[in-house]
Amino acid sequence: MWLARDKNNDLYLYGCYKPNRLSVEFECGDDDFDEDTLNVNNELFSEVTWDNSPVEVELKIKDK
């Protein structure tokens, strides 16, 4: 998965391949907003910036 912050500070998690950088945002595939894209609270992951995006991340599900 990939985490990327758009130039306007919106943060998205992409479940597809590495998203492509456009002029002010990222896209995954032919559409601007893909089914495999999740909006994330932009106050989280402040270390992810427009300049260093996209960042590859791993989602781990813990056992109870």
Contact map, one row per residue, 1 for C-alpha under 8 A:
1110000000001111110000000000000000000000000000000000000111100000
1111000000001111111000000000000000000000000000000000011110000000
1111100000111100000000000000000000000000000000010000111110000000
0111110000111100000000000100000000000000000000011100111000000000
0011111111110000000000001000000000000000000000011100110000000000
0001111111100000000000011100000000000000000000001100000000000000
0000111111000000000000011000000000000000000000000100000000000000
0000111111000000000000010000000000000000000000000000000000000000
0000111111100000000000000000000000000000010000001100000000000000
0000111111110000000000000000000000000011110000000000000000000000
0011110011111000000000000000000000000011110000000000000000000000
0011100001111100000000000000000000001111000000000000000000000000
1111000000111110000000000000000000001111000000000000000000000000
1111000000011111111000000001000000011100000000000000000000000000
1100000000001111100000000000000000011000000000000000000000000000
1100000000000111111000000001000000011000000000000000000000000000
1100000000000111111000000001000000000000000000000000000000000000
1100000000000101111100000001000000000000000000000000010100000000
0100000000000101111110000111100000000000000000000000010000000000
0000000000000000011111000111000000000000000000000000000000000000
0000000000000000001111111110000000000000000000000000000000000000
0000000000000000000111111110000000000000000000000000000000000000
0000000000000000000011111000000000000000000000000000000000000000
0000011100000000000011111100000000000000000000000000000000000000
0000111000000000000011111110000000000000000000000000000000000000
0001010000000000001111011111000100000000000000000000000000000000
0000000000000000001111001111111111000000000000000000000000000000
0000000000000101111100000111111111000000000000000000000000000000
0000000000000000001000000011111101000000000000000000000000000000
0000000000000000000000000011111100000000000000000000000000000000
0000000000000000000000000011111111000000000000000000000000000000
0000000000000000000000000111111111000000000000000000000000000000
0000000000000000000000000011001111101000000000000000000000000000
0000000000000000000000000011101111111000000000000000000000000000
0000000000000000000000000000000011111000000000000000000000000000
0000000000000111000000000000000001111100000000000000000000000000
0000000000011111000000000000000011111110000000000000000000000000
0000000000011100000000000000000000011111000000000000000000000000
0000000001111000000000000000000000001111100000000000000000000000
0000000001111000000000000000000000000111110100000000000000000000
0000000001100000000000000000000000000011111100000000000000000000
0000000011100000000000000000000000000001111111000000000000000000
0000000000000000000000000000000000000000111111000000000000000000
0000000000000000000000000000000000000001111111000000000000000000
0000000000000000000000000000000000000000011111110000000000000000
0000000000000000000000000000000000000000011111111000000000000000
0000000000000000000000000000000000000000000011111000000000000000
0011100000000000000000000000000000000000000011111101111000000000
0001110010000000000000000000000000000000000001111111100000000000
0001111010000000000000000000000000000000000000011111110000000000
0000000000000000000000000000000000000000000000001111100000000000
0000000000000000000000000000000000000000000000011111111000000000
0011100000000000000000000000000000000000000000011111111000000000
0111100000000000011000000000000000000000000000010101111100000000
0111000000000000000000000000000000000000000000010001111110000000
1110000000000000010000000000000000000000000000000000011111000000
1110000000000000000000000000000000000000000000000000001111100000
1000000000000000000000000000000000000000000000000000000111110000
1000000000000000000000000000000000000000000000000000000011111000
0000000000000000000000000000000000000000000000000000000001111100
0000000000000000000000000000000000000000000000000000000000111110
0000000000000000000000000000000000000000000000000000000000011111
0000000000000000000000000000000000000000000000000000000000001111
0000000000000000000000000000000000000000000000000000000000000111
